[in-house]
Amino acid sequence: MRLIFVTLGYHPDSVGGAYRYIADLAERLAARGHKVSVIYPVAAGTSLQRDTLNGVERWRYPDATGMFFANWNTENRNVRALWLEITRYGHEPALTILCHSFFSPLLHVAGPSSLFLFTGPWAEEYRFAQQARDLSMGRKALDLVIRRTMRVSEGQALRRCRAIVTISQYYQQELPRWHGEGLPPIKVIFGGVDLQHFQPPANRAAVRAQWKLADRDFLFLTVRRLDPRMGLGNLIRAFAPVALNYPNARLWLAGKGPDAPQLEALIRELKLETHVRLLGFVPEADLASLYGAADCTLMPSLDLEGFGLATVESLACGTPVMGTRSGATPELLEPLDPHLLFEPGNIAALTQRLEKVLQQPAILPSRERCRAYAEERFSWDLPVTKFQALLKQLTEVA
């Protein structure tokens, strides 16, 4: 089939779990013989020419840098022009896969046979990000208009598509609450993990030495965007008494985002500089060794966790994961061990949970069990096969 993904970002040009999901899916569909194109914006200074990466034809345009509504109009004009160029010379019909409602105007030309790949609620994520900022009354009023525009645009885009694919049962259940009844059929197709790249280290002691960890250090790791909904401030507060009682406990946070200055200030305020580190952005090439060096990965999200890519990457590397009963995290961890889950936002309970792990590390699943679980449930073969079946179904109906 001729497939055109339209997205706000694409790995490796863009950082984020959703962009990784889209790139992994697109490349694996291309490897199975589909003709795949992707349209997305890139930062100024990035090469904008059309090229092909891992079998996927990439069409890029310069990311707009003005105000929200001006950006929206400019970028949608660019996307429409590229989409028309792609489809003008194609000999086979193209199926458009819309990956973000930012591009909902494209559906006026792409038609109702399009598919919506839903990886996160636009308005809800914006609301969560903005509520933690100190904003003027005027800015709050503008944000309300922006958020309503996002919600309306998303609802319209979802209803214009023939079907919706989303990445968790959590999103499948929440979509009607956010946008009402009458949506197209919603199919759940989990993500996957590159089991060749993310695997247990052959020599874990050597890997830990590379990360300058002592033999007795117990490393709690989180790989997250530094964003309010990720619950990282609560995690640091919960870790403060742990560090006092267990001098060899370590907490490392990998990632970048708008909350970095506040988290740095919190670490200094709680005098945790020797125990807690902000690693910043960790390149994908180094992620597997970081997961392998850790003793336990934490997913402390407060809300809107669609599919925790860090969860399945860590498990594939043999490192157990504990996470909140929030969003889709229970779907990923409960079948492995329901005791890996804790309540979101409860700092005292999280402190107790971390201390219990330090007292009894054997309560966590073994590294071998974590790897086997990832191999069984998160190989990319299953979601790509399910996605292909849905594409075939849509084509037959058309």
ROMARGU-591959 format. One record per residue (C-alpha): residue in three letters; x negated, y negated, z. Coordinates in steps of 0.1 Angstrom, whole numbers, plus 5000, padded with zeros to 4 digits. Last residue first. Example, Ala and Ser with C-alpha at 12.3 -4.5 7.8 and 13.67 -1.06 7.14 Angstrom:
<zados>
drenvo xx yy zz
SER 4863 5011 5071
ALA 4877 5045 5078
</zados>
This chain:
<zados>
drenvo xx yy zz
ALA 5131 4987 5005
VAL 5142 5016 5028
GLU 5114 5038 5013
THR 5088 5011 5018
LEU 5098 5005 5054
GLN 5096 5042 5062
LYS 5062 5045 5046
LEU 5049 5015 5066
LEU 5063 5031 5098
ALA 5045 5064 5090
GLN 5013 5045 5084
PHE 5016 5028 5118
LYS 5021 5061 5135
THR 4990 5075 5118
VAL 4970 5044 5128
PRO 4983 5047 5164
LEU 4973 5084 5166
ASP 4939 5083 5149
TRP 4926 5054 5171
SER 4918 5077 5200
PHE 4934 5064 5231
ARG 4952 5093 5248
GLU 4931 5124 5248
GLU 4897 5108 5244
ALA 4905 5082 5270
TYR 4916 5109 5295
ALA 4885 5130 5288
ARG 4863 5099 5295
CYS 4881 5091 5328
ARG 4879 5128 5339
GLU 4842 5129 5333
ARG 4836 5097 5352
SER 4855 5112 5382
PRO 4888 5097 5392
LEU 4885 5073 5422
ILE 4891 5087 5457
ALA 4855 5099 5456
PRO 4843 5064 5463
GLN 4855 5067 5499
GLN 4844 5038 5521
LEU 4837 5015 5491
VAL 4870 5025 5475
LYS 4888 5018 5508
GLU 4871 4984 5510
LEU 4884 4975 5476
ARG 4920 4986 5485
GLN 4920 4967 5517
THR 4908 4935 5500
LEU 4935 4941 5474
ALA 4962 4944 5501
ALA 4951 4911 5516
ILE 4951 4893 5483
ASN 4986 4903 5472
GLY 4990 4885 5439
PRO 4997 4916 5418
GLU 5005 4949 5436
PHE 4980 4977 5433
LEU 4976 5006 5408
LEU 4948 5032 5408
HIS 4969 5054 5431
PRO 4992 5063 5402
ASP 4963 5084 5388
LEU 4957 5092 5351
PRO 4994 5090 5340
GLU 4997 5058 5360
LEU 4968 5040 5344
LEU 4978 5030 5309
GLU 5015 5026 5313
PRO 5009 5009 5347
THR 4988 4983 5330
ALA 5015 4973 5305
GLY 5027 4942 5324
SER 5019 4941 5361
ARG 5015 4968 5386
THR 4979 4956 5391
GLY 4948 4974 5380
MET 4921 4999 5391
VAL 4898 5013 5364
PRO 4875 5043 5365
THR 4842 5041 5345
GLY 4836 5070 5320
CYS 4827 5048 5291
ALA 4860 5056 5274
LEU 4877 5046 5307
SER 4860 5012 5305
GLU 4871 5007 5269
VAL 4907 5018 5277
THR 4910 4993 5305
ALA 4892 4964 5287
LEU 4917 4967 5259
GLY 4945 4960 5284
PHE 4977 4962 5264
GLY 5003 4936 5269
GLU 4994 4920 5303
LEU 5019 4892 5306
ASP 5016 4888 5344
LEU 4993 4885 5374
SER 4964 4903 5360
PRO 4939 4919 5385
MET 4923 4945 5360
LEU 4893 4958 5379
THR 4865 4981 5366
CYS 4848 5005 5390
ASP 4813 5018 5394
ALA 4798 4995 5367
ALA 4766 5005 5347
GLY 4786 5023 5320
TYR 4810 4993 5316
LEU 4779 4971 5311
SER 4763 4996 5287
ALA 4794 4996 5266
LEU 4797 4959 5266
ASP 4763 4951 5253
ALA 4769 4954 5216
GLU 4803 4937 5221
PRO 4785 4905 5232
VAL 4791 4894 5268
PHE 4807 4860 5272
GLY 4800 4845 5306
LEU 4784 4866 5333
LEU 4801 4849 5362
ARG 4785 4865 5392
VAL 4797 4874 5427
HIS 4775 4888 5455
THR 4746 4865 5460
GLU 4767 4834 5451
LEU 4795 4843 5474
LYS 4795 4813 5497
LEU 4833 4810 5497
GLU 4831 4774 5484
ARG 4803 4783 5459
ILE 4824 4812 5444
LEU 4855 4789 5443
ALA 4835 4762 5425
GLU 4824 4787 5398
LEU 4860 4800 5395
GLN 4873 4764 5390
PRO 4846 4757 5364
ALA 4853 4790 5345
ASP 4891 4786 5344
PRO 4893 4774 5308
GLY 4878 4806 5293
LYS 4848 4829 5291
GLY 4843 4865 5298
ALA 4825 4889 5321
LEU 4832 4887 5359
TRP 4808 4906 5382
LEU 4816 4917 5417
ARG 4789 4933 5438
ALA 4791 4954 5470
ASN 4757 4961 5486
PRO 4764 4938 5516
TYR 4796 4956 5526
ASN 4814 4938 5554
LEU 4808 4902 5543
ALA 4811 4911 5506
VAL 4845 4927 5513
PRO 4856 4897 5532
ALA 4851 4875 5501
PHE 4864 4901 5476
ALA 4900 4892 5481
ARG 4893 4856 5474
ILE 4874 4865 5442
LEU 4902 4887 5430
ASN 4928 4860 5438
GLY 4909 4835 5417
LEU 4906 4861 5389
GLY 4944 4867 5386
MET 4943 4870 5348
ARG 4973 4847 5344
PRO 4951 4816 5351
ASP 4926 4822 5323
LEU 4890 4833 5324
ARG 4894 4858 5295
ARG 4887 4892 5311
VAL 4861 4919 5316
THR 4862 4927 5353
LEU 4835 4947 5371
PHE 4831 4961 5406
LEU 4795 4972 5411
PHE 4784 4992 5441
ASP 4748 4986 5447
ARG 4729 5014 5465
ASP 4706 5022 5436
ALA 4698 4986 5429
LEU 4713 4969 5399
LYS 4691 4949 5376
TRP 4713 4953 5345
GLN 4685 4972 5328
ALA 4682 4993 5360
ARG 4719 5002 5357
VAL 4713 5014 5322
ALA 4683 5035 5333
ALA 4703 5051 5361
ARG 4732 5058 5337
ASN 4710 5078 5313
ALA 4732 5091 5284
PRO 4756 5062 5289
PRO 4793 5071 5289
GLN 4810 5062 5256
PHE 4823 5031 5239
HIS 4808 5030 5205
GLN 4818 5064 5193
LEU 4852 5063 5211
ASP 4862 5031 5194
VAL 4893 5024 5215
GLY 4930 5025 5207
GLY 4961 5004 5207
PHE 4995 5016 5215
ILE 5023 5016 5189
VAL 5057 5007 5202
LYS 5085 5002 5177
ILE 5111 4974 5180
PRO 5140 4976 5156
PRO 5151 4941 5145
LEU 5163 4916 5172
GLY 5200 4912 5179
GLU 5198 4906 5216
GLY 5181 4877 5233
HIS 5147 4861 5228
TRP 5127 4864 5260
ARG 5149 4891 5276
PRO 5151 4910 5243
LEU 5113 4909 5240
GLU 5107 4921 5276
GLN 5115 4957 5272
GLN 5094 4963 5240
TYR 5067 4941 5256
TYR 5065 4964 5286
GLN 5067 4995 5263
SER 5034 4985 5249
ILE 5016 4973 5217
THR 5044 4959 5196
VAL 5057 4966 5161
ILE 5087 4946 5150
ALA 5109 4955 5120
ARG 5125 4940 5090
CYS 5113 4905 5098
ARG 5134 4873 5099
ARG 5146 4880 5134
LEU 5111 4880 5149
ALA 5101 4848 5131
GLN 5132 4830 5144
GLY 5126 4841 5179
GLU 5089 4830 5177
SER 5098 4796 5163
VAL 5124 4790 5190
ARG 5100 4799 5217
MET 5071 4779 5203
THR 5092 4749 5198
ARG 5105 4751 5234
ARG 5069 4753 5246
ILE 5058 4723 5226
VAL 5088 4702 5238
LEU 5080 4712 5274
ASP 5043 4705 5269
LEU 5052 4670 5257
ALA 5072 4664 5289
LYS 5043 4677 5310
ARG 5019 4655 5291
GLY 5040 4624 5299
MET 5043 4634 5336
SER 5005 4637 5337
LEU 4989 4671 5340
ASP 4968 4689 5366
ARG 4964 4723 5350
ALA 4976 4757 5364
GLN 5010 4754 5348
GLN 4994 4750 5314
ALA 4980 4785 5310
PHE 5012 4802 5322
ARG 5034 4781 5300
TYR 5012 4787 5269
GLU 5013 4825 5276
GLU 5051 4824 5279
ALA 5055 4803 5247
TRP 5034 4826 5225
PRO 5045 4860 5238
GLY 5018 4885 5230
THR 5006 4912 5206
PHE 5037 4914 5183
LEU 5029 4928 5148
PHE 5059 4914 5129
LEU 5066 4933 5096
SER 5078 4916 5064
SER 5106 4929 5043
PRO 5126 4898 5050
GLY 5106 4876 5026
ALA 5071 4864 5023
VAL 5083 4830 5010
HIS 5104 4818 5039
LEU 5084 4841 5061
LEU 5054 4818 5058
PRO 5072 4793 5080
SER 5067 4817 5110
PHE 5029 4812 5110
PHE 5025 4802 5146
SER 5048 4832 5152
HIS 5017 4854 5153
CYS 5006 4887 5138
LEU 5028 4886 5106
ILE 5022 4917 5085
THR 5031 4909 5049
LEU 5039 4939 5027
ALA 5026 4934 4992
PRO 5042 4947 4960
GLU 5017 4963 4935
HIS 5000 4946 4906
GLY 4985 4917 4926
TYR 4976 4885 4908
ARG 5000 4861 4924
THR 5001 4879 4958
ILE 4967 4869 4970
GLU 4969 4833 4956
LEU 5004 4829 4971
TRP 4991 4840 5005
LEU 4962 4816 5003
ALA 4985 4787 4995
ARG 5010 4796 5023
VAL 4982 4800 5048
ASN 4968 4765 5040
ARG 5002 4749 5042
ASN 5008 4767 5075
GLU 4975 4754 5088
THR 4983 4718 5081
ASN 5018 4718 5094
TRP 5009 4735 5127
ASN 4978 4714 5132
ALA 4999 4682 5129
PHE 5024 4696 5154
PHE 4997 4705 5179
MET 4975 4675 5177
GLY 4943 4676 5156
THR 4916 4702 5152
ALA 4927 4723 5122
ASP 4908 4756 5116
PRO 4892 4757 5082
TYR 4904 4785 5059
ARG 4895 4822 5057
TRP 4906 4850 5033
ARG 4890 4883 5044
GLU 4893 4914 5022
VAL 4891 4945 5045
GLY 4869 4975 5035
ASN 4845 4971 5064
LEU 4841 4934 5057
THR 4850 4918 5023
ASP 4845 4882 5013
ARG 4864 4850 5005
GLN 4843 4820 5012
LEU 4848 4799 5043
SER 4814 4802 5059
THR 4817 4788 5094
GLY 4809 4752 5099
ALA 4843 4742 5112
ALA 4859 4771 5131
VAL 4877 4798 5114
PRO 4914 4803 5105
TYR 4930 4835 5094
ILE 4943 4855 5063
VAL 4937 4893 5062
SER 4937 4915 5032
VAL 4942 4953 5030
LYS 4944 4977 5001
HIS 4954 5010 5017
GLY 4931 5040 5012
ARG 4928 5055 5046
ALA 4896 5034 5054
ALA 4917 5003 5047
LEU 4942 5014 5073
ARG 4912 5019 5097
GLU 4899 4984 5090
ALA 4933 4968 5095
LEU 4939 4986 5128
ASP 4905 4978 5143
ALA 4907 4942 5131
ILE 4942 4936 5145
TYR 4933 4952 5179
ARG 4901 4932 5181
TYR 4920 4900 5175
ALA 4945 4909 5202
GLY 4917 4916 5226
GLY 4901 4883 5221
VAL 4870 4866 5205
SER 4873 4853 5169
ASP 4848 4857 5140
PRO 4843 4894 5150
HIS 4872 4900 5151
TYR 4901 4882 5135
GLY 4920 4851 5147
LEU 4953 4832 5143
THR 4967 4860 5122
VAL 4983 4868 5088
PHE 4977 4905 5078
ILE 4984 4912 5041
LEU 4990 4949 5032
ARG 4991 4963 4996
MET 5000 5000 5000
</zados>
